[in-house]
């Protein structure tokens, strides 16, 4: 069943088996051959002719219905016509006529014709009804023809005609099935290539967007703060007795350093695959201290952190990185404690810092808090934060997948 616009497009582009006209054309050719055979020779079979000619007329009408857009009605009517014709001919000629052999190409072709419909109930209904007719044909057909007295040689000729026509049509439709899947596979490969190209373009666009944001951050934030600090320094040279300019310049310089630290933390790469989680966190904290004189203590308990797989390590690293970004937004925080308690399948991250104003409820950092929440939610975790008069605390719990523990498989 086509589930998407892309799948429907594939069916439209590859109508080898979904072409209703082609199948009906082969059916009409088979009917014409059987009519000619029934009217030729000494033993004419008028009963079969009386059945096949109306069937051919009805098939032409179904072609007209299909052309007018009544595709499902045309397919359902055609399926019923063939089933009725097979049953009537089988009851007339008996088992030796071999009419039941036509069910092989008939069912094969119609399964693919009905696959293009939106509801697979039609396909299953067709299969059930056709199988019922086939069973009736096999069970109810007499061993010898009814009201058609012919020698054994003529019946053998009729059987071989049914056999060869059904075999040729079965082989033909099987080849079409193979070609259809080959072209469908090629179409899917083309779609995958297009998708990969689109992903690459999206990646390049994101990189350009990140570069632009970085440029704007340096130009509009850090550069302006440094320019203002320089102006105050120049003012202090002109008015040497006015210390307020120096104090203001010092504050702006500190702000610029803090913004630079934030920028560095934002851009800090995840190197856990190279040096491990513990070493990566320690390296991150060491670089943060270069820009901000924070007293940071980092400890881990429980099972070895390096036994987690790389994806879990990366998540933990990014959560720590995001929380440090949150702390760096505060100018009052001077101390930070980070503890990891790894007890598979659970991992708990403790944060403790000395600025009670830092809060996850702060709307000014909603975007940053949302990033942390998304990472925690992806691990079905939870976060609990509380503040006192002198400190703030946050506890994050993650549920690691048990099959993922112990490294990548």
HURAWO-V822362 format. One record per pair of residues at least 6 apart in sequence whose C-alpha atoms are under 7 Angstrom apart, sorted by the first residue. I is the first residue (numbers start at 1). J is the second residue. Records with the same first field share a line. If there is no record, write none. Layout:
I: J  J
//
This chain:
1: 115  116  117  118  120
2: 8  116  118
14: 180
16: 176  180
17: 112  113  176
18: 112  113
20: 113
21: 63
24: 59
28: 56
31: 52
35: 49
38: 44  45  46  49
39: 45
43: 150
48: 89
51: 85
55: 81
59: 78
62: 74  78
65: 71  74
66: 74
83: 130  133
86: 99  100
87: 133  137
89: 99
90: 97  99  137  141
91: 137  140  141  142
92: 145  146
93: 144  145  146
94: 141  142  143  144  145
95: 141  142  143
96: 143  144  155  159
97: 155  158  159
98: 159  162  163
99: 162
100: 134  137
101: 162  163  166
102: 166
104: 170
105: 166  169  170  173
109: 173
111: 123
114: 122  123
115: 123
222: 256  259
225: 252  256
226: 252  253  256
229: 249  252  253
232: 245  246  248  249
233: 245  246  249
235: 245
236: 242  243  245  246
257: 291
258: 291  292  328
261: 288  291
262: 325  328
265: 321  325
270: 314
271: 280
272: 280  314
273: 310
276: 306
277: 306  313  317
281: 317
294: 334  335
295: 334  335  336
296: 335  336  337
297: 336  337  338
298: 337  338  339
299: 338  339  340
300: 339  340  341
301: 340  341  342
302: 341  342  343
303: 342  343
305: 342
307: 405  406  407
308: 405  406  407
309: 404  405  406  407  408
310: 407
315: 375
319: 372
322: 368  372
327: 333
332: 355
333: 353  354  355
334: 354
335: 353  354
336: 352  353
337: 351  352  353
338: 350  351  352
339: 349  350  351
340: 348  349  350
341: 347  348  349
342: 348
345: 399  400  401  402
346: 398  399  400
347: 397  398  399
348: 395  396  397  398
349: 395  396  397
350: 394  395  396
351: 393  394  395
352: 392  393  394
353: 391  392  393
354: 390  391  392
355: 390  391  392
356: 387  388  389  390  391  392
358: 392
360: 369
376: 382  398
379: 398  399  400
380: 398  399
381: 397  398  399
382: 396  397  398
383: 394  395  396  397
384: 394  395  396
385: 393  394  395
386: 392  393  394
387: 393
//
